[in-house]
């Protein structure tokens, strides 16, 4: 027994491959026999696991963008986060307009900002087809403008 172990150890030290054509042939033969019997049992679990993994990934993406999972399809591409932020700002402007405390200046701000957001949305869409350096520069510019508008909106909402 010890002799066999020493021989195996010597073969491994010499660099003999662990995977040989004979071992591969035997593994394929076993898979041909067991595969049809085991596959129907394992397949439903594999499909369920794949569905759960996809659902978890979708929830992660939606949380990252700050939108609901069912809205995830609306925000795709490299500018998805920008489009989600713009949509959030549009929603915030709607709440500002409906607010009981909203002044005429607030409503004027909401109207002016609405047109700015439409321009920013068009810029983000156009940037999708730009080369990487120009797209990144356009996204940075849109991000800066969105941060400014978000700060003003939060100030007007009293936050």
C-alpha positions, 0 to 999 in steps of 0.5 A: 500500500505504501509502495503504491502511494510512493509510486503515485507521488513519484508520478505526480512529482515527475509532472505526469498529467492527472487527466489522461485520455483513458480517464476522460473516456471513462468520464464521458461513458459514465456521463452518457449513462447517468446523464439521461437519468439525472438530468430530468431530476436536476433540470427544474432546480437549475432553472429555478436557481437561474431564475432566482439569480436573475431576479436578485441581479435585477433587484440589485440593478434597480436599487443601484439606479434608484427605481422600481424593478418593474421600471428597470427596462425603461433605463438601459444603456450607459446613461441609464443612471442619468435617465433615472435621475432625470425621471426622479427630478421630474417627479420631484418637480411635480410634487413641488408644483402640487405642494400647498406651500409652493409659491409662484417662484417655485412654480416658475422654477419647476417650469424652467427646470422642466425644459432644462431636464428635457435638454439634459435627457436629449443630451444623455440620449445623444451621448449613447452614440458618442465615442467613449471620451466624448460620452464620458465628458457629456455624462460628467456635464449632465451629472454636474447640472443634475446635482445643481438642480437637485440641490435647488429642488431640495432647498425649495422643498425645504429639505 
